[in-house]
Amino acid sequence: MNNRLRVLRAERQWSQADLALKLDVSRQAVNAIETGKHDPSLPLAFRIARLFQLRIEEIFDDGFQHD
Amino acid sequence: MMVSNMTDENAQTEAAPMSGANLAMRIGIATVGAVFFSGALAGLSGALSQEEQIKPVGYVIIAVFAALTLGSLWFAWVSGRRYYRENGPFTPRGRRATISAGIACVIGMAVGAAMSISSDTPSQSFDLMDGPLPAGIAAGLIAVIVLVLAPITWFWHRNIDEHEEQSYRTGALVALYFYSAAAPIWWLGERGGFLPAADGMALYFATMGVWSVVWFRQRYL
């Protein structure tokens, strides 16, 4: 699943370790989400959305095209 | 809004901390070194102790192997410290998971070194690697698994994040499929007369190996 996590993180000048600390996950987990290798669980997706004060669909894109 | 999978320049220039793959390679080299050098040290010491008078060069060689064993352990320690420093700061949960995995790793290295030493010591009446064991030694090793490693594993599972857990589960699933195919294949091959007798411990280690490789790939590569 595509996402804007790395861009959002860079805008705030956070390292992966900084973001991992804020989300209570490992740096490897942040890296795996950023590179699309791991889709976060719904609770973690909500934590990410709350942290960036955005809606989940503003961060993650499942590729679904609206008519 | 356009959502893309990353193109920001600033995010790309971040200095890369030591990777888990790099750490695993270093720990692996250190473990092989510690097990090999401690085994050689035990074998050499046993052989020299049977001589009437040990030549100075014998002491030098023993000292070299002792230094190489300690050097291997030091290399593992330094690598672990560097990984911890470069990949931090850790969350309290992450710190607990990392420390518990580190303790399990140290116990594994110690048991491996003990097995190597017992295997290479001529005066030893038993070999930890294979064959019969004194009941006390066997019970002690079982106690380490039940009373030390099992609680550490439970504690580790309580503190890992969802990515680690998913990696571990994927590894477990692939390992189960591997075992459920390998065991009957070996059993049938043995009955067909073209494979040696099935070895439960070989299957166990192969299954653990598959589990570890898949977990590692999912987690770090």
Interface residues (C-beta under 8 A of the other chain):
Chain A: N2 N3 R4 R6 V7 R9 A10 E11 Q13 S15 Q16 A17 A20 L21 D24 V25 S26 R27 Q28 A29 A32 I33 E34 T35 G36 H38 P40 S41 L44 E58 I59 F60 D61
Chain B: M1 V3 S4 N5 M6 T7 D8 N10 A11 E14 P17 G20 N87 G88 P89 F90 T91 R93 G94 A97 I160 D161 E162 H163 E164 Q166 R219 Y220
